Amino acid sequence: MRTLRLPALFACSLVAVAGACTDTPEDEADQIVSSLELENGGLDTEDEAPSFDSPEVFASAAIEADAVYADAMDRDSEVVALRARGDVQRLRVAAVWGRMPPSREEVTRRDWSGRIEVSRGAIVIRRRIGFEEATDRVLDRTGRTAVNFRSVTGPFADGLVLEVLADADLGAVTLSYIPDSGERLDLVLSDLVGGPVSTERDADGNRIVVTALRRDRDDCDHGFMRGRWHALRAGLGAFMGVVSDADGATIGHLRGIYGTRRNGEQVFFSKYIDRDGRFRGIFAGHYRDGAFAGRWIISTGDHGRAGGHYRESLPGPEVGGAFVGRWAETSCAADLPERP
């Protein structure tokens, strides 16, 4: 089987994802068309340089940075007691809001300030995504069920990774975003575990995307993924992103291709490496109607599943969008669909 060496193929197309390349050679798109017909998109299992030897491309794609947040509520006696109970379900929830994908032109700033609260149980902040020092901050915690914050976004996005402790059936617990001004958003935790939930974009391309995963198995290898995609032709293109663990910490990078095969299947293939460039697997599957789902394949065979949502940008010269999803090894992938 011919293998597809990512650095050669993505010399320009990934720069196009980052908005720094305006003309992608047609022969590069032709290579993707051919590779889509191969097993696993022709991707190999070799190690790579960290960040696929393209740290500047990942940086210029404006995949928002994240940072650990030391939440005082983590040591609250009631929170500690909840975490120790056998009947309490422990989740990680990733919520991202703002322009997705980022704008390459000036856009109207939007104030997302407000609070995220759970109807019962507790919330602990684990990481911040984006959160520029000049405009954004988490306010002092005043109770275990709500997080108050200030956040203003322009061309990019902010977000939080939360530990949620639910002391009831997930179908009976609601996670809500309550802005200081505007309409609130209420989400049922069981729906979030089933896959990302996204609001419709506004006139400036803003939206909220929220997803969750269970933490009832600490020995399970699972987490989140997010990134950008760029169309080279209609229904054909490249994507890139970061892979994080269940706490939201970046543990690796991925990049790949998507498109329609000759038989009409809409497929994607991406190679996943850790932060040192070591091969961690291939994500391969199908996409349609804003959702993607597929297998996590390692050198010895199937190892788990991955899935999530992708969204298009506003109409314009840059045809592309963003994706947010989850990945998990087989032992804890029951909540992830096999097909979109």
N, C-alpha and C positions, 0 to 999 in steps of 0.2 A: 504494500500500500504506500502510495506517495504521501509523504508528510508535509504539512504546511508550516513553514518557519515564520512565525509571527513578525519578527523584526523586519523581514524583507517585505512582507505583504502590506504592513501598516505604516510604511515610511511616510505616506501622505494622508491616508484615510483617517488615522487617529488624530493627526494634526487638524484634519477637517472637523473632527468631533470637537476639538478645542477652539475652533473658529479661526485658526491661523493659516488655513490652506483653502484657497477659493476654487482651485481647479484640480480635481482628482483625475488622474489619467484613466482613460477608458480601459486600458489593458489591465489595470488593477481591479476594476470592477469585474472584468471578464474572469480574472483569477478566482474571485469570490464565487461567481456563478459555477465554475468548475468544481471548486472545493466543496460547495454545498452538496454535491452528489456523492462525495466520499464518506466512508465510515468516520463518524466523529468529526466531520468537516475537514478531515485530513490533518488534524492537530496531533502533535507528537507528545510524548511524555517526558521530554528532556527538561532539565533544570534551565533556568534563565538568569540573566542578571537581575538584581532587585529592580522592581518597577518596570520590568521588561526593558531595562536600560533606557527608559524614557521618563525620568521623574519630572522633567519640565513639561512634558505633554500632559501628564496627569495633573500637575499643578495648574496649568493654563486652562484645563477643562473646567476649572472652578468647582471641583467636587469638594464641598465644604469640609474644613478641618474639624476635628472633634477633640475634646479635652475632658479629662476626669474632673468630676465635681464632688467635692467633699461636703455632703449634706449632713447637717447636724441631726436631722431626723433619723439617720441610720442608727443612732445610739439611744433613741427614745425608748423608754422601758416598755411601753405598749407595743411599739413596732417590734422590738426584740422578742416579746412574748408571742406576737402573731407569727413571726417567722419560725418560731420553734414548734408551733402547733402542727400536728399531723394532718388536720383537716383543712388547713389553709393552702390554697394554691398560689404558687409563686410564678410570676410572669415577668418578662422583660417587654416593655412597650417602647417602640421608636416612633416618635411623632416629628414630622418635618413640615415646615410651612414656608411659603414664599414663592418666588418665581422659579418654576421648574419646567423646562431647563432655564438656565440663566439667560438674561437678555444681553445682546452685544451692543445695544443702543441704550440711550437714556430712558428710564422708565419711571413712572410715578411711584414714590415710596409709599409703603403701606405699614400702618401701625397695627401689630397683632397683640399688643399688650392685653393681659387678662389673666386667666387662671385655667389650669387643668385640674380636674378633681374626679375622684372616684366615689361612687355612691355609698360604698362601705368598704372597710379594710384600711389600707394605707398605701401611700406613695413615697418612694425614696428616689431622689435624683441620682443617677449614676454618671451620666456624661452630658456635656453640652455640644451641640453641633452648630457651627457658625458662631453666633453671639459676639459681635464686634464690641470692643470695649467702650467705644464712644456712645453707643445707643442702646445696648442690650445688657440686661442683668437679671439674675434670679433674686427675688425679694426674700426677706427673712421669712422663714417658715413660722406659721402661727397655728398650724394644726396638721395632723398626720394624713388627712384625706385630700388636701389641696396644695397645689404649687402655684404661686403667683409670680409673674415675670413681666419684664418690659422687653419688647422686641420690635424693632423697626427694620424692614427689609426693603431693598431696592432692586438691583438686578439679580440678587442671589437668594439664599434661603437660610433659615435658622431651624433649630430643633432641639429636642431633648430625648435622651434615653432614660427610661424610668423603670425602677423595680416596683411592681404592683403586687400587693398581697391581698388576695380576695378570700374573705372568710365566708363565702357562699358559693353556690353553683355559678359558673361563669355566665350562664344565660340570665342570671338575675342581678348581675353587677354591671353598672353603666360607667363608662369613662366619658367625661364631658370636657369640651373646650368652651369656656365662657368668656368672650371678649369684653373689654371695658365698654365697647360700643359695637353694635351689630348683632347678628343672629348667632345663637349658641349652636353647638354641634354635639349631639348625644350619640354615643357608640356603645354597643353591647360587647362585652369582652369576648364572648364566644364567637362573635362575628370576626373580631380582629385576629383571633387565633386561626381562623379558617383562611385568612389571606388579607393582604393590605386593603384598606378602605381609603378611597380618594374622593374629595369633593370636586365638583366641577370648577374649572378655571374661571377667573373673572376676566374682564376686558383687558387686563394687563398680564394675563398668564399666571396669576397667583392661585395657589390651591393648598390644601392640607392633605398629607398622606400619613396614615397611621397603620402600623402593623404590630403584631405581638407574637411571642413564642413562650412556651411553657418552660419553667425551670424546675420541674419536678424530678428531673434526672440529671444530677450534676456530672455524671460520667458520660453524658451524651455530647458529641461534637456537633454544635449547631450555632447559628448566628444570623446576621443580616447581610444584605448586599445593596449597594446603590451606585448609580453612575449615569452616564450619558450615552445616547446612541445618535448616529448620523447616517442619513440616507445618501448613498452614492448614485442610486437610480431609484425609480419607484419600486418599492418592495424589496430593496436590496441595500445592505449597508454594513457598518461596523459599530461596535460599542466597546466601552471601557468602564471600569468601576473599581471600587474598593470593597473588600470583604472584611467584615468585622465579626467578633465573637459575640456570645450572648449578652455580654455587658456593653457592647457597642464599641469596643476597642478595635482599631484597625489591625488585622493580622495578615493581610495580603492584598493582592490585586488580581483583576481578571480583565481579559479583553478577548473579543471574538467577532464573529460574523453572523449575519442573519439574512434570510431571504426565502424565496419560493423555489422549490425544486421543480424539475420537469413534470413530476407527477401531481403537482398542485399542493404538496405539503408545505406549510410555512414552518421553517425550522431555524434553530439557532444553535451555535456551538461556541464555547469559550474555554480558554485555558486559565486555570487558577493556580497561582503561585503564592508562597508565603512571603514575608517581608525580606527574607534573605534570597529569594529567587527559587527556592526549592519547589518542585512540582507537587501540587496538592490534588490535582484532579482536573477533569473536564466536565463542564456543565453542558448537557446536550438535551434538546427537547423541542417543543412546539410553542407557537404563539398565535394568538388571534384575539380580536376585539378588546385590546388593551390588557390582556392577561398572558402570562407565560408560565410554563411548567415543564419540568424534565428531570433527567437523571443526573446524579453526581457519580462520575465514573473515575476510579483510580486504576493503577496499573494491573491490579488483579481482578477487576470487574466492577460491577455495580456496588456503590458504597452508600448511597442515599438519594435524596431528591432536593430539588430547588424549585421555587416558584414565586411569582409576584405580579406586579402591575407595571405597565409602561404607559407613558403619556406623551402625546405630541405637543410640539411648541405651537405658538400662534403662527398663522400664515405669514410667510416671508421668504427671503432668499436662503436662509439657513434652515434646511429641512431636517428636523431631528427632535429629540425629546429626552426625557429622563426615565429611569426605572428604579423601583424599590422592591426588594423581595427578601425572602428567607431561604436558608439552606439548612439541611440536617442530615445526619447519618441515618441509616435505615431504622435503627432501634427507636428513634423518636421522630420519625417523619410521617406518622399516621395522619397528621392534620394537613399535610401538603398534598395537593391533588397530583395525579399522575399525568393528566392532560388538562389544558386550559378549557 
